[in-house]
Each structure stands twice: as C-alpha cells, then as structure tokens.
Amino acid sequence: MLNLSDEFQPMKNLIIASTSTVYGKGYLEYLLDEISELFKDSTEVIFVPYARPGGISHDEYTKVASKAFKKIDKKVVGLHTFSNPKEALANAGGVFTGGGNTFVLVTKLYQHDLLVPMREAIFKGLPYLGTSAGSNICGLTMQTTNDMPIMYPPSFKTLGVVPFNINPHYLDPDPDSTHMGETRETRIKEFHTQNASPVIGLREGSWLQVKQSDITLKGALTARIFEHNKEPYEIESGTIIDYF
Amino acid sequence: MLNLSDEFQPMKNLIIASTSTVYGKGYLEYLLDEISELFKDSTEVIFVPYARPGGISHDEYTKVASKAFKKIDKKVVGLHTFSNPKEALANAGGVFTGGGNTFVLVTKLYQHDLLVPMREAIFKGLPYLGTSAGSNICGLTMQTTNDMPIMYPPSFKTLGVVPFNINPHYLDPDPDSTHMGETRETRIKEFHTQNASPVIGLREGSWLQVKQSDITLKGALTARIFEHNKEPYEIESGTIIDYF
C-alpha cells in the first residue's frame, strides 16, 4: 500500500492483543499497565468502533472503551464522531481499534479510505492498540479471521504492519470434542494451501509488542506459529519474532 | 440469478446436510439410505470437489466420495475431470458437492461460471446432495459459513435454492467455556445486524430434505432458527419450513 524507501526506519509502537478481555476480568483489565505505557504521551486516544461486537452502536461501543481508559486517565474519542476521519487519524496521538466483526471493520475502513492513512501514521510512530479484529487488521490480510463474512469488503488486504497474518483468540483442538467441524489448526492449514504468509495463533492473554522493528510475544502463554510447508510450532513468551 | 415466472413449478429434490460425517461413523455412513433414495434414478453422480477440505487434491477427494457411493452401487465422477463442466452439470443425473472451505468452493464455482447452470439444473429436478460447504451454498448467500476467508470470491451470493441462509455444523454455546471468542449464536446475531435473511443452524446429524417446494428438517435433532429481530428458537425434526 505504501512504497517505503530502504532508508526509512519505521517508528512503530503497537500492542496487538488476541483479546480485549480474558476470562473472569473486566474489559481491557489485564492490559491496563501496558496500555498506560503505550499511550503515556497521548492526551487523547481515538477509538475505532467499526467492528461493533454483537451489533453494538458506535456510540455505545465508544463508551465501553472510554470507561476502561478512564482508569488510566485517558480520554477516548470515537473516530465516527469526526467529520474528516482521515485527517483525525493523521493527527491522532493514539489509536485503539476494538474487536467485533473483522468483515464489518475492514469494509468500513475501505469505505472511508482509512487503511492507507492509518498505516502511514503507524509507520511514523502513532501508538496503536488492537484487540481481536483490531489486531487481525495489523496482519498482511484479514484471511485468518475467525469471523463470519457478514459484509463483503472490497479486499481482504489489511494494514501489513507486521510481516505475517494473525489469528486472534487462537484455540487449541479439544481432544474430547465430538464435533466434526474443522479445528482452528485445520483452518489455518487450509489457509496455507492458498497463501504462503506465516500465521501467528495468539491465545487469549497473549499480545505482540511492536517497538520500531522488534516484534515480541508478551503475556504468560506460548503462541503457535504456522509457516507454509512446515509443521506448526510453539514460541515462548519473550521471543522476538524477527525471522520471517 | 434466474427470473422464474410465476407459473414455474420447481421440481427440487435435494438433501442439504450439516455434515458429511457424524462422530464415530464413516464418511456419509449415517446418510447412506437417504442418498440411495435421492439418487435412485441416477446412474452416475457428479462430485464437486472444489472445497478441498484440508487442501486434499480434487482427485483424492473424489476417491473419498467414490468409496462411499460404491456402497450404494453408484458411480462418482469428479466435476474437475470434465473439459466442459457447465455442460456436464446441465446433463448430470445427480450432483454431490462435498464440504471443505466455502470460500474456495464459491470462488471456483464463480471462476468456472457454474452457479447459474447448477441452480437451473436443481430447479429442473437435478437430485443434489450437499454436505457442509456444499450445503452452505444452497442458501441465499455464503455469509453464515464458519470457514476462514482463505480465498476472495467475486461475490458472497450463492445458489438460493432455499429462501434462507444455512449455518452447517451448528454448535451450541458451551456453558463451561472460558474462551472469550464469539459463540456461533453471537456470530449469527451479528449477521442480522447487516442482513435480514433467516438462518437455519443445522446441527451435525441434521439435514434438510427439499422435495419440490417442501423443505423438511430431518435427523434426530432439533434445529435452531434465527430470524431478523426475533429471539432464536428451535424446530423439531419433521417440521416443514414453509413460513419464510
């Protein structure tokens, strides 16, 4: 989407989280220290509510995000409230894209022509938090989402802030299951029959911290890496993912 | 896709099954009696292998289908082996579309321009068996698939043989789950924030039998119906679905 010259040093600063919420905790609660650090220089964070989990309105969803950010004394403003959202993103001090339906999110981002300005701002150092669908769009494409295709986006290409695809809410196969639908691992293997990009299966409670060019797995859990024509394998928390 | 005049009496004859395989049984085993009856006048059944579960080749997948159909003395020929698949469908005595990835299946059907001839043949009485992805495409759109978007189809519109959408492998929420990803019910409710078509959640072991204009739920289980702006509800096996 952008032509970056070889000399360009990206100033990326992101948290790409599997989920907004871990079992038994409040919205964003497990990540509040990290978010506070990420947005330490941001007076205001723009919230992208387009993914609308469960069909919640943009206003209501922004209230949910605002409530969590209030705990770290940050003000949140919904991107949908700006008359010129492109300009708002270009001037933003911080952005948080919440989870929900990735097809709806990506369709709206294309409709408002926001993917390029968002990517440009992230490469210039905009602090960015993504959870679930908001993390999925940090990958090369949205093609490893778990969501239903309830809207038809103009393309599956996304921000490409990291050089791989993300599978949020990664779920291990249940050995006791009698369900015959595909496991997550089977689905990602099917992805690799059509696409060669690596995929990171991020379990709930894990996140990727991106600082400049370094991408580090964070949280208590391992993550599962799926590379084309290779057996999937686990990486430990703290691993720097610099080998794709 | 077709303009059907009011006088036209569709001669539909289909089995639209949630899954090819139920837990603990062989491929198609639980459906063999039904399939035998469906294809009783067909000397040869064309198999549509495009959905390629797990990335299996078209030839290998056709062998799997052939092996099951051999038990009811039916010959199976892969659609991919015909130089003119459109013509093959128009002249077919029976068609079986197997499961796998719905995005791959629908992309291939569009690439080969097969949706219209398949729909025309079905409305003229072509006996059709679908399982999983092959059932999903019988609905108005593929937008209630569970599959990953590993290919980008030209459209999400599908055969529209029944006046609703299908969610195969329908899965009830697990009350003991600590996973925070969306339940199937939540996903279908999200579908209804963008679309008004009814959705039938077909559990594994259930199928719809379509005979002319009658659509009947079959198998031992109830099915879950999701209508726009209504609470979801269950229907019993044997129910004729004539109220959409």
Boltz contact constraints between the chains, C-beta under 6 A:
constraints:
  - contact:
      token1: [A, 19]
      token2: [B, 180]
      max_distance: 6.0
  - contact:
      token1: [A, 21]
      token2: [B, 180]
      max_distance: 6.0
  - contact:
      token1: [A, 23]
      token2: [B, 178]
      max_distance: 6.0
  - contact:
      token1: [A, 54]
      token2: [B, 186]
      max_distance: 6.0
  - contact:
      token1: [A, 55]
      token2: [B, 190]
      max_distance: 6.0
  - contact:
      token1: [A, 55]
      token2: [B, 193]
      max_distance: 6.0
  - contact:
      token1: [A, 101]
      token2: [B, 190]
      max_distance: 6.0
  - contact:
      token1: [A, 143]
      token2: [B, 149]
      max_distance: 6.0
  - contact:
      token1: [A, 143]
      token2: [B, 150]
      max_distance: 6.0
  - contact:
      token1: [A, 148]
      token2: [B, 187]
      max_distance: 6.0
  - contact:
      token1: [A, 148]
      token2: [B, 191]
      max_distance: 6.0
  - contact:
      token1: [A, 149]
      token2: [B, 143]
      max_distance: 6.0
  - contact:
      token1: [A, 149]
      token2: [B, 156]
      max_distance: 6.0
  - contact:
      token1: [A, 150]
      token2: [B, 143]
      max_distance: 6.0
  - contact:
      token1: [A, 150]
      token2: [B, 190]
      max_distance: 6.0
  - contact:
      token1: [A, 150]
      token2: [B, 191]
      max_distance: 6.0
  - contact:
      token1: [A, 150]
      token2: [B, 194]
      max_distance: 6.0
  - contact:
      token1: [A, 151]
      token2: [B, 194]
      max_distance: 6.0
  - contact:
      token1: [A, 152]
      token2: [B, 156]
      max_distance: 6.0
  - contact:
      token1: [A, 156]
      token2: [B, 149]
      max_distance: 6.0
  - contact:
      token1: [A, 156]
      token2: [B, 152]
      max_distance: 6.0
  - contact:
      token1: [A, 169]
      token2: [B, 181]
      max_distance: 6.0
  - contact:
      token1: [A, 178]
      token2: [B, 23]
      max_distance: 6.0
  - contact:
      token1: [A, 180]
      token2: [B, 19]
      max_distance: 6.0
  - contact:
      token1: [A, 180]
      token2: [B, 21]
      max_distance: 6.0
  - contact:
      token1: [A, 180]
      token2: [B, 204]
      max_distance: 6.0
  - contact:
      token1: [A, 181]
      token2: [B, 169]
      max_distance: 6.0
  - contact:
      token1: [A, 186]
      token2: [B, 54]
      max_distance: 6.0
  - contact:
      token1: [A, 187]
      token2: [B, 148]
      max_distance: 6.0
  - contact:
      token1: [A, 190]
      token2: [B, 55]
      max_distance: 6.0
  - contact:
      token1: [A, 190]
      token2: [B, 101]
      max_distance: 6.0
  - contact:
      token1: [A, 190]
      token2: [B, 150]
      max_distance: 6.0
  - contact:
      token1: [A, 191]
      token2: [B, 148]
      max_distance: 6.0
  - contact:
      token1: [A, 191]
      token2: [B, 150]
      max_distance: 6.0
  - contact:
      token1: [A, 193]
      token2: [B, 55]
      max_distance: 6.0
  - contact:
      token1: [A, 194]
      token2: [B, 150]
      max_distance: 6.0
  - contact:
      token1: [A, 194]
      token2: [B, 151]
      max_distance: 6.0
  - contact:
      token1: [A, 204]
      token2: [B, 180]
      max_distance: 6.0
